[in-house]
């Protein structure tokens, strides 16, 4: 899949109200669910005990933690877009988060992303996207959310002086090694 390249604020502005893209499907495995349970100390049997879930769960299977599916949105977002000239991206918030349907182990999910809004806040770009996490073969999405992010480009930070008196060095022309939403 070819990622959509976004070079600057104007590229974001041109996409407001449009679907930016759809990711490839990825499989949510029991290993991922177990590792997430370890990291979050959430070992509820509906997530981590396949034998018990097969008998007692209404889903007859383990299910992914809702927050595991939420945490996958960053990866899926950046599999759709390649935002260039980025110094850093900061999560600002999340609106209208809904866990609409459980994701059963070994389900395949993908993200559909639409740009809702973009704003220039004194040189910092604020975006809001709508992300719908779809489950292969299901009409009802697993998760819907409207994340907000601040994006600082290399050129926006360049030479800016902060209250501490420190100055950010000139990084213009160097893309970030890894984009984080």
SULGIKA-V624250 format. One record per pair of residues at least 4 apart in sequence whose ideal C-beta (glycine too) atoms are under 8 Angstrom apart, sorted by the first residue. I is the first residue (numbers start at 1). J is the second residue. Records with the same first field share a line. If there is no record, write none. Layout:
# SULGIKA-V624250
I=J + J
This chain:
# SULGIKA-V624250
1=23 + 24 + 79 + 80
3=21 + 79 + 80 + 81 + 82
4=20 + 21 + 80 + 81 + 82
5=11 + 81 + 82 + 84
6=11 + 12 + 15 + 81 + 82 + 83 + 84
7=11 + 84 + 85
8=12 + 84 + 85 + 153
9=13 + 118 + 120 + 125
10=14
11=15
12=16 + 115 + 118 + 125 + 127
13=118
15=20 + 115 + 118
16=115 + 116 + 117 + 118
17=114 + 115 + 116
18=114 + 115
19=112 + 113 + 114
20=80 + 81 + 113 + 114 + 115 + 129
21=80 + 81 + 112 + 113
22=80 + 110 + 111 + 112 + 113
23=76 + 77 + 79 + 80 + 110 + 111 + 112 + 113
24=79 + 110
25=108 + 109 + 110 + 136
26=72 + 75 + 76 + 108 + 109 + 110
27=106 + 107 + 108
28=32 + 33 + 64 + 68 + 69 + 72 + 103 + 105 + 106 + 107 + 108 + 109
29=33 + 105 + 106
30=34 + 50 + 62 + 105 + 106
31=35
32=36 + 64 + 68
33=37 + 47 + 48 + 62 + 64 + 65 + 68 + 105
34=38 + 48
35=39
36=40 + 42 + 47 + 64 + 65 + 67 + 68 + 71
37=41 + 42 + 43 + 44 + 47 + 48 + 65
40=65 + 67
42=47 + 65
43=47 + 48
44=48
45=49 + 52 + 53 + 56
46=53 + 57 + 59 + 62 + 63
47=62 + 63 + 64 + 65
48=62
49=53 + 62
50=54 + 61 + 62 + 105
51=55
52=56 + 57
53=57 + 59 + 60 + 61 + 62 + 63
54=60 + 61
57=61 + 62 + 63
59=63 + 102 + 104
61=104 + 105
62=104 + 105
63=102 + 103 + 104 + 105
64=68 + 69 + 102 + 103 + 104 + 105 + 107
65=69
66=70 + 99 + 143
67=71
68=72
69=73 + 99 + 103 + 109 + 133 + 142 + 143
70=97 + 143 + 145
72=76 + 109 + 111 + 133
73=77 + 111 + 131 + 133 + 143 + 145 + 147 + 181
74=78 + 180 + 181
75=79
76=80 + 109 + 110 + 111 + 113 + 131 + 133
77=81 + 111 + 113 + 129 + 131 + 181
78=82 + 179 + 181
80=111 + 113
81=113
82=179
83=89 + 151 + 179
84=175
85=153 + 154 + 155 + 172 + 173 + 175
86=151 + 152 + 153 + 154 + 175 + 176 + 179
87=152 + 153 + 154 + 156 + 157 + 171 + 176
88=151 + 152 + 176 + 180
89=149 + 150 + 151 + 152 + 179 + 180 + 181
90=149 + 150 + 152
91=147 + 148 + 149 + 181
92=126 + 148 + 149 + 150
93=147 + 148
94=145 + 146 + 147 + 148
95=128 + 145 + 146 + 147 + 148
96=144 + 145 + 146
97=143 + 144 + 145 + 146
98=143 + 144 + 145
99=142 + 143
100=140 + 141 + 142 + 143 + 144
101=135 + 138 + 140 + 141 + 142
102=142
103=107 + 109 + 133 + 135 + 142
107=135 + 136
108=135 + 136
109=133 + 134 + 135 + 136 + 142
110=133 + 134 + 136
111=131 + 132 + 133 + 134
112=131 + 132 + 134
113=129 + 130 + 131 + 132
114=129 + 130
115=127 + 128 + 129
116=128 + 129 + 130 + 146
117=126 + 127 + 128
118=125 + 126 + 127 + 128
119=125 + 126 + 127
120=124 + 125 + 126
121=125 + 126 + 150
123=156
124=150 + 151 + 152 + 156
125=150 + 151 + 152 + 153 + 156
126=148 + 149 + 150 + 151
127=148 + 149 + 151
128=146 + 147 + 148 + 149
129=146 + 147 + 149
130=144 + 145 + 146
131=143 + 144 + 145 + 146 + 147
132=141 + 143 + 144
133=141 + 142 + 143 + 144
134=138 + 141 + 142
135=140 + 141 + 142
138=142
147=181
149=181
152=156 + 157
153=157
154=158 + 171 + 172 + 173 + 174 + 175 + 176
155=172
156=160
157=168 + 171
158=168 + 169 + 170 + 171 + 172
159=167 + 168 + 170
160=167 + 168
161=165 + 166 + 167
162=166 + 167 + 168
